[in-house]
Amino acid sequence: MYVNEKDARVLLTWLAESAQVAFLLPDGIGRWKAVHELNELPNAPVEMWHIPSGPLPLLGKERHNPVQEIASPWNG
């Protein structure tokens, strides 16, 4: 998808208004954290989580076989 900065702000605002969506952002080396809002797109990969889909898996060596569930994505 191609979006410019103006488009990104509109999209981020719209997504942040939904209680069903969270963004997964880098939170240090090998770490990430779930947040409800983004003020701007970071210069790093951003993932999205559809919260009603359930807990996030902590993936092992094989993606289809999660090692465990992530207890609290909001705490990083």
Jmol script that loads the backbone (N, CA, C; Angstrom):
load data "model"
ATOM      1  N   MET A   1       0.852  -1.153   0.000  1.00  0.00           N
ATOM      2  CA  MET A   1       0.000   0.000   0.000  1.00  0.00           C
ATOM      3  C   MET A   1       0.905   1.224   0.000  1.00  0.00           C
ATOM      4  N   TYR A   2       0.559   2.185  -0.793  1.00  0.00           N
ATOM      5  CA  TYR A   2       1.304   3.438  -0.818  1.00  0.00           C
ATOM      6  C   TYR A   2       0.501   4.500  -0.086  1.00  0.00           C
ATOM      7  N   VAL A   3       1.117   5.125   0.894  1.00  0.00           N
ATOM      8  CA  VAL A   3       0.496   6.260   1.580  1.00  0.00           C
ATOM      9  C   VAL A   3       1.566   7.320   1.794  1.00  0.00           C
ATOM     10  N   ASN A   4       1.168   8.570   1.677  1.00  0.00           N
ATOM     11  CA  ASN A   4       2.096   9.646   2.006  1.00  0.00           C
ATOM     12  C   ASN A   4       1.879  10.025   3.470  1.00  0.00           C
ATOM     13  N   GLU A   5       2.583  11.022   3.940  1.00  0.00           N
ATOM     14  CA  GLU A   5       2.497  11.385   5.354  1.00  0.00           C
ATOM     15  C   GLU A   5       1.083  11.824   5.751  1.00  0.00           C
ATOM     16  N   LYS A   6       0.425  12.578   4.897  1.00  0.00           N
ATOM     17  CA  LYS A   6      -0.942  13.021   5.188  1.00  0.00           C
ATOM     18  C   LYS A   6      -1.876  11.814   5.282  1.00  0.00           C
ATOM     19  N   ASP A   7      -1.755  10.890   4.318  1.00  0.00           N
ATOM     20  CA  ASP A   7      -2.581   9.678   4.338  1.00  0.00           C
ATOM     21  C   ASP A   7      -2.321   8.859   5.602  1.00  0.00           C
ATOM     22  N   ALA A   8      -1.050   8.750   5.980  1.00  0.00           N
ATOM     23  CA  ALA A   8      -0.682   7.952   7.146  1.00  0.00           C
ATOM     24  C   ALA A   8      -1.331   8.504   8.407  1.00  0.00           C
ATOM     25  N   ARG A   9      -1.351   9.813   8.556  1.00  0.00           N
ATOM     26  CA  ARG A   9      -1.971  10.413   9.747  1.00  0.00           C
ATOM     27  C   ARG A   9      -3.472  10.102   9.809  1.00  0.00           C
ATOM     28  N   VAL A  10      -4.147  10.184   8.678  1.00  0.00           N
ATOM     29  CA  VAL A  10      -5.575   9.867   8.633  1.00  0.00           C
ATOM     30  C   VAL A  10      -5.794   8.392   8.982  1.00  0.00           C
ATOM     31  N   LEU A  11      -4.976   7.523   8.395  1.00  0.00           N
ATOM     32  CA  LEU A  11      -5.102   6.090   8.650  1.00  0.00           C
ATOM     33  C   LEU A  11      -4.816   5.755  10.114  1.00  0.00           C
ATOM     34  N   LEU A  12      -3.759   6.328  10.676  1.00  0.00           N
ATOM     35  CA  LEU A  12      -3.418   6.060  12.079  1.00  0.00           C
ATOM     36  C   LEU A  12      -4.503   6.541  13.022  1.00  0.00           C
ATOM     37  N   THR A  13      -5.074   7.699  12.743  1.00  0.00           N
ATOM     38  CA  THR A  13      -6.161   8.223  13.570  1.00  0.00           C
ATOM     39  C   THR A  13      -7.356   7.298  13.520  1.00  0.00           C
ATOM     40  N   TRP A  14      -7.710   6.860  12.331  1.00  0.00           N
ATOM     41  CA  TRP A  14      -8.861   5.973  12.156  1.00  0.00           C
ATOM     42  C   TRP A  14      -8.639   4.653  12.890  1.00  0.00           C
ATOM     43  N   LEU A  15      -7.452   4.062  12.770  1.00  0.00           N
ATOM     44  CA  LEU A  15      -7.160   2.800  13.444  1.00  0.00           C
ATOM     45  C   LEU A  15      -7.116   2.973  14.963  1.00  0.00           C
ATOM     46  N   ALA A  16      -6.573   4.076  15.446  1.00  0.00           N
ATOM     47  CA  ALA A  16      -6.476   4.315  16.883  1.00  0.00           C
ATOM     48  C   ALA A  16      -7.850   4.476  17.525  1.00  0.00           C
ATOM     49  N   GLU A  17      -8.842   4.862  16.754  1.00  0.00           N
ATOM     50  CA  GLU A  17     -10.198   5.009  17.282  1.00  0.00           C
ATOM     51  C   GLU A  17     -10.857   3.662  17.542  1.00  0.00           C
ATOM     52  N   SER A  18     -10.300   2.599  17.036  1.00  0.00           N
ATOM     53  CA  SER A  18     -10.866   1.269  17.223  1.00  0.00           C
ATOM     54  C   SER A  18     -10.243   0.603  18.447  1.00  0.00           C
ATOM     55  N   ALA A  19     -11.081   0.160  19.353  1.00  0.00           N
ATOM     56  CA  ALA A  19     -10.593  -0.566  20.527  1.00  0.00           C
ATOM     57  C   ALA A  19     -10.172  -1.987  20.154  1.00  0.00           C
ATOM     58  N   GLN A  20     -10.415  -2.378  18.906  1.00  0.00           N
ATOM     59  CA  GLN A  20     -10.100  -3.740  18.481  1.00  0.00           C
ATOM     60  C   GLN A  20      -8.722  -3.867  17.840  1.00  0.00           C
ATOM     61  N   VAL A  21      -8.009  -2.753  17.675  1.00  0.00           N
ATOM     62  CA  VAL A  21      -6.723  -2.778  16.984  1.00  0.00           C
ATOM     63  C   VAL A  21      -5.632  -2.238  17.899  1.00  0.00           C
ATOM     64  N   ALA A  22      -4.492  -2.916  17.902  1.00  0.00           N
ATOM     65  CA  ALA A  22      -3.300  -2.422  18.591  1.00  0.00           C
ATOM     66  C   ALA A  22      -2.133  -2.498  17.616  1.00  0.00           C
ATOM     67  N   PHE A  23      -1.157  -1.655  17.847  1.00  0.00           N
ATOM     68  CA  PHE A  23       0.063  -1.653  17.051  1.00  0.00           C
ATOM     69  C   PHE A  23       1.147  -2.332  17.865  1.00  0.00           C
ATOM     70  N   LEU A  24       1.981  -3.110  17.209  1.00  0.00           N
ATOM     71  CA  LEU A  24       3.110  -3.761  17.862  1.00  0.00           C
ATOM     72  C   LEU A  24       4.372  -3.049  17.401  1.00  0.00           C
ATOM     73  N   LEU A  25       5.051  -2.402  18.346  1.00  0.00           N
ATOM     74  CA  LEU A  25       6.214  -1.568  18.036  1.00  0.00           C
ATOM     75  C   LEU A  25       7.477  -2.124  18.676  1.00  0.00           C
ATOM     76  N   PRO A  26       8.627  -1.868  18.051  1.00  0.00           N
ATOM     77  CA  PRO A  26       9.889  -2.270  18.676  1.00  0.00           C
ATOM     78  C   PRO A  26      10.033  -1.607  20.053  1.00  0.00           C
ATOM     79  N   ASP A  27      10.576  -2.366  21.004  1.00  0.00           N
ATOM     80  CA  ASP A  27      10.754  -1.881  22.370  1.00  0.00           C
ATOM     81  C   ASP A  27      12.112  -2.357  22.892  1.00  0.00           C
ATOM     82  N   GLY A  28      13.147  -2.074  22.134  1.00  0.00           N
ATOM     83  CA  GLY A  28      14.484  -2.541  22.480  1.00  0.00           C
ATOM     84  C   GLY A  28      14.868  -3.724  21.602  1.00  0.00           C
ATOM     85  N   ILE A  29      16.073  -4.181  21.765  1.00  0.00           N
ATOM     86  CA  ILE A  29      16.582  -5.281  20.934  1.00  0.00           C
ATOM     87  C   ILE A  29      15.831  -6.567  21.246  1.00  0.00           C
ATOM     88  N   GLY A  30      15.218  -7.132  20.210  1.00  0.00           N
ATOM     89  CA  GLY A  30      14.488  -8.384  20.360  1.00  0.00           C
ATOM     90  C   GLY A  30      13.211  -8.267  21.168  1.00  0.00           C
ATOM     91  N   ARG A  31      12.716  -7.046  21.367  1.00  0.00           N
ATOM     92  CA  ARG A  31      11.502  -6.839  22.169  1.00  0.00           C
ATOM     93  C   ARG A  31      10.514  -5.987  21.386  1.00  0.00           C
ATOM     94  N   TRP A  32       9.254  -6.061  21.771  1.00  0.00           N
ATOM     95  CA  TRP A  32       8.218  -5.224  21.192  1.00  0.00           C
ATOM     96  C   TRP A  32       7.146  -4.989  22.244  1.00  0.00           C
ATOM     97  N   LYS A  33       6.256  -4.044  21.950  1.00  0.00           N
ATOM     98  CA  LYS A  33       5.206  -3.669  22.897  1.00  0.00           C
ATOM     99  C   LYS A  33       3.950  -3.293  22.124  1.00  0.00           C
ATOM    100  N   ALA A  34       2.788  -3.666  22.645  1.00  0.00           N
ATOM    101  CA  ALA A  34       1.509  -3.301  22.038  1.00  0.00           C
ATOM    102  C   ALA A  34       1.079  -1.929  22.562  1.00  0.00           C
ATOM    103  N   VAL A  35       0.621  -1.080  21.649  1.00  0.00           N
ATOM    104  CA  VAL A  35       0.103   0.239  22.012  1.00  0.00           C
ATOM    105  C   VAL A  35      -1.178   0.487  21.202  1.00  0.00           C
ATOM    106  N   HIS A  36      -2.065   1.319  21.748  1.00  0.00           N
ATOM    107  CA  HIS A  36      -3.315   1.625  21.043  1.00  0.00           C
ATOM    108  C   HIS A  36      -3.160   2.749  20.025  1.00  0.00           C
ATOM    109  N   GLU A  37      -2.205   3.658  20.246  1.00  0.00           N
ATOM    110  CA  GLU A  37      -2.089   4.831  19.373  1.00  0.00           C
ATOM    111  C   GLU A  37      -0.673   5.020  18.871  1.00  0.00           C
ATOM    112  N   LEU A  38      -0.580   5.585  17.682  1.00  0.00           N
ATOM    113  CA  LEU A  38       0.694   6.033  17.123  1.00  0.00           C
ATOM    114  C   LEU A  38       0.514   7.482  16.711  1.00  0.00           C
ATOM    115  N   ASN A  39       1.435   8.341  17.119  1.00  0.00           N
ATOM    116  CA  ASN A  39       1.370   9.731  16.685  1.00  0.00           C
ATOM    117  C   ASN A  39       1.978   9.903  15.304  1.00  0.00           C
ATOM    118  N   GLU A  40       2.893   9.033  14.979  1.00  0.00           N
ATOM    119  CA  GLU A  40       3.526   9.054  13.666  1.00  0.00           C
ATOM    120  C   GLU A  40       4.067   7.656  13.385  1.00  0.00           C
ATOM    121  N   LEU A  41       4.331   7.385  12.141  1.00  0.00           N
ATOM    122  CA  LEU A  41       4.912   6.091  11.791  1.00  0.00           C
ATOM    123  C   LEU A  41       6.382   6.086  12.181  1.00  0.00           C
ATOM    124  N   PRO A  42       6.809   5.111  12.973  1.00  0.00           N
ATOM    125  CA  PRO A  42       8.216   5.050  13.335  1.00  0.00           C
ATOM    126  C   PRO A  42       9.055   4.579  12.147  1.00  0.00           C
ATOM    127  N   ASN A  43      10.333   4.787  12.244  1.00  0.00           N
ATOM    128  CA  ASN A  43      11.247   4.336  11.210  1.00  0.00           C
ATOM    129  C   ASN A  43      11.658   2.902  11.519  1.00  0.00           C
ATOM    130  N   ALA A  44      10.672   2.043  11.657  1.00  0.00           N
ATOM    131  CA  ALA A  44      10.881   0.633  11.990  1.00  0.00           C
ATOM    132  C   ALA A  44       9.621  -0.122  11.578  1.00  0.00           C
ATOM    133  N   PRO A  45       9.720  -1.429  11.446  1.00  0.00           N
ATOM    134  CA  PRO A  45       8.515  -2.197  11.101  1.00  0.00           C
ATOM    135  C   PRO A  45       7.426  -2.046  12.169  1.00  0.00           C
ATOM    136  N   VAL A  46       6.198  -1.970  11.730  1.00  0.00           N
ATOM    137  CA  VAL A  46       5.044  -1.889  12.625  1.00  0.00           C
ATOM    138  C   VAL A  46       4.092  -3.015  12.244  1.00  0.00           C
ATOM    139  N   GLU A  47       3.669  -3.760  13.229  1.00  0.00           N
ATOM    140  CA  GLU A  47       2.691  -4.821  13.013  1.00  0.00           C
ATOM    141  C   GLU A  47       1.384  -4.376  13.659  1.00  0.00           C
ATOM    142  N   MET A  48       0.288  -5.007  13.254  1.00  0.00           N
ATOM    143  CA  MET A  48      -1.000  -4.714  13.881  1.00  0.00           C
ATOM    144  C   MET A  48      -1.561  -6.005  14.453  1.00  0.00           C
ATOM    145  N   TRP A  49      -2.311  -5.860  15.535  1.00  0.00           N
ATOM    146  CA  TRP A  49      -2.929  -6.993  16.217  1.00  0.00           C
ATOM    147  C   TRP A  49      -4.421  -6.723  16.310  1.00  0.00           C
ATOM    148  N   HIS A  50      -5.226  -7.648  15.813  1.00  0.00           N
ATOM    149  CA  HIS A  50      -6.676  -7.582  15.976  1.00  0.00           C
ATOM    150  C   HIS A  50      -6.974  -8.227  17.323  1.00  0.00           C
ATOM    151  N   ILE A  51      -7.177  -7.422  18.337  1.00  0.00           N
ATOM    152  CA  ILE A  51      -7.269  -7.876  19.719  1.00  0.00           C
ATOM    153  C   ILE A  51      -8.328  -8.968  19.929  1.00  0.00           C
ATOM    154  N   PRO A  52      -9.548  -8.850  19.338  1.00  0.00           N
ATOM    155  CA  PRO A  52     -10.538  -9.906  19.538  1.00  0.00           C
ATOM    156  C   PRO A  52     -10.124 -11.275  18.978  1.00  0.00           C
ATOM    157  N   SER A  53      -9.075 -11.304  18.170  1.00  0.00           N
ATOM    158  CA  SER A  53      -8.614 -12.588  17.629  1.00  0.00           C
ATOM    159  C   SER A  53      -7.960 -13.453  18.695  1.00  0.00           C
ATOM    160  N   GLY A  54      -7.669 -12.877  19.841  1.00  0.00           N
ATOM    161  CA  GLY A  54      -7.127 -13.663  20.940  1.00  0.00           C
ATOM    162  C   GLY A  54      -5.684 -13.342  21.246  1.00  0.00           C
ATOM    163  N   PRO A  55      -5.134 -14.080  22.210  1.00  0.00           N
ATOM    164  CA  PRO A  55      -3.765 -13.834  22.655  1.00  0.00           C
ATOM    165  C   PRO A  55      -2.764 -14.007  21.521  1.00  0.00           C
ATOM    166  N   LEU A  56      -1.672 -13.280  21.632  1.00  0.00           N
ATOM    167  CA  LEU A  56      -0.603 -13.396  20.650  1.00  0.00           C
ATOM    168  C   LEU A  56       0.288 -14.581  21.000  1.00  0.00           C
ATOM    169  N   PRO A  57       0.668 -15.362  20.009  1.00  0.00           N
ATOM    170  CA  PRO A  57       1.559 -16.490  20.291  1.00  0.00           C
ATOM    171  C   PRO A  57       3.018 -16.039  20.324  1.00  0.00           C
ATOM    172  N   LEU A  58       3.791 -16.654  21.180  1.00  0.00           N
ATOM    173  CA  LEU A  58       5.238 -16.483  21.156  1.00  0.00           C
ATOM    174  C   LEU A  58       5.747 -17.598  20.260  1.00  0.00           C
ATOM    175  N   LEU A  59       6.187 -17.217  19.072  1.00  0.00           N
ATOM    176  CA  LEU A  59       6.533 -18.209  18.063  1.00  0.00           C
ATOM    177  C   LEU A  59       7.883 -18.856  18.353  1.00  0.00           C
ATOM    178  N   GLY A  60       7.926 -20.145  18.089  1.00  0.00           N
ATOM    179  CA  GLY A  60       9.173 -20.887  18.222  1.00  0.00           C
ATOM    180  C   GLY A  60       9.871 -20.961  16.880  1.00  0.00           C
ATOM    181  N   LYS A  61      10.662 -21.976  16.694  1.00  0.00           N
ATOM    182  CA  LYS A  61      11.392 -22.134  15.440  1.00  0.00           C
ATOM    183  C   LYS A  61      10.450 -22.367  14.274  1.00  0.00           C
ATOM    184  N   GLU A  62       9.324 -23.009  14.532  1.00  0.00           N
ATOM    185  CA  GLU A  62       8.328 -23.254  13.494  1.00  0.00           C
ATOM    186  C   GLU A  62       7.100 -22.414  13.808  1.00  0.00           C
ATOM    187  N   ARG A  63       6.720 -21.518  12.881  1.00  0.00           N
ATOM    188  CA  ARG A  63       5.637 -20.564  13.124  1.00  0.00           C
ATOM    189  C   ARG A  63       4.304 -21.238  13.458  1.00  0.00           C
ATOM    190  N   HIS A  64       4.043 -22.402  12.908  1.00  0.00           N
ATOM    191  CA  HIS A  64       2.749 -23.051  13.141  1.00  0.00           C
ATOM    192  C   HIS A  64       2.694 -23.749  14.499  1.00  0.00           C
ATOM    193  N   ASN A  65       3.784 -23.713  15.258  1.00  0.00           N
ATOM    194  CA  ASN A  65       3.838 -24.397  16.537  1.00  0.00           C
ATOM    195  C   ASN A  65       4.325 -23.425  17.624  1.00  0.00           C
ATOM    196  N   PRO A  66       3.438 -22.526  18.110  1.00  0.00           N
ATOM    197  CA  PRO A  66       3.870 -21.541  19.100  1.00  0.00           C
ATOM    198  C   PRO A  66       4.357 -22.206  20.383  1.00  0.00           C
ATOM    199  N   VAL A  67       5.359 -21.606  20.982  1.00  0.00           N
ATOM    200  CA  VAL A  67       5.925 -22.121  22.217  1.00  0.00           C
ATOM    201  C   VAL A  67       4.963 -21.848  23.382  1.00  0.00           C
ATOM    202  N   GLN A  68       4.387 -20.652  23.399  1.00  0.00           N
ATOM    203  CA  GLN A  68       3.450 -20.252  24.457  1.00  0.00           C
ATOM    204  C   GLN A  68       2.718 -18.996  24.020  1.00  0.00           C
ATOM    205  N   GLU A  69       1.780 -18.559  24.845  1.00  0.00           N
ATOM    206  CA  GLU A  69       1.088 -17.300  24.575  1.00  0.00           C
ATOM    207  C   GLU A  69       1.821 -16.182  25.298  1.00  0.00           C
ATOM    208  N   ILE A  70       1.769 -14.985  24.721  1.00  0.00           N
ATOM    209  CA  ILE A  70       2.389 -13.821  25.337  1.00  0.00           C
ATOM    210  C   ILE A  70       1.438 -13.310  26.413  1.00  0.00           C
ATOM    211  N   ALA A  71       1.909 -13.297  27.645  1.00  0.00           N
ATOM    212  CA  ALA A  71       1.047 -12.989  28.778  1.00  0.00           C
ATOM    213  C   ALA A  71       0.500 -11.563  28.750  1.00  0.00           C
ATOM    214  N   SER A  72       1.334 -10.584  28.472  1.00  0.00           N
ATOM    215  CA  SER A  72       0.884  -9.196  28.495  1.00  0.00           C
ATOM    216  C   SER A  72       1.584  -8.377  27.408  1.00  0.00           C
ATOM    217  N   PRO A  73       1.020  -8.354  26.203  1.00  0.00           N
ATOM    218  CA  PRO A  73       1.629  -7.575  25.121  1.00  0.00           C
ATOM    219  C   PRO A  73       1.748  -6.087  25.449  1.00  0.00           C
ATOM    220  N   TRP A  74       0.918  -5.582  26.347  1.00  0.00           N
ATOM    221  CA  TRP A  74       0.910  -4.159  26.685  1.00  0.00           C
ATOM    222  C   TRP A  74       2.114  -3.772  27.523  1.00  0.00           C
ATOM    223  N   ASN A  75       2.753  -4.728  28.172  1.00  0.00           N
ATOM    224  CA  ASN A  75       3.903  -4.426  29.015  1.00  0.00           C
ATOM    225  C   ASN A  75       5.239  -4.554  28.304  1.00  0.00           C
ATOM    226  N   GLY A  76       5.207  -5.010  27.074  1.00  0.00           N
ATOM    227  CA  GLY A  76       6.449  -5.145  26.329  1.00  0.00           C
ATOM    228  C   GLY A  76       7.151  -6.451  26.614  1.00  0.00           C
TER     229      GLY A  76
END
end "model"
wireframe off; spacefill off
backbone 0.3
color backbone group
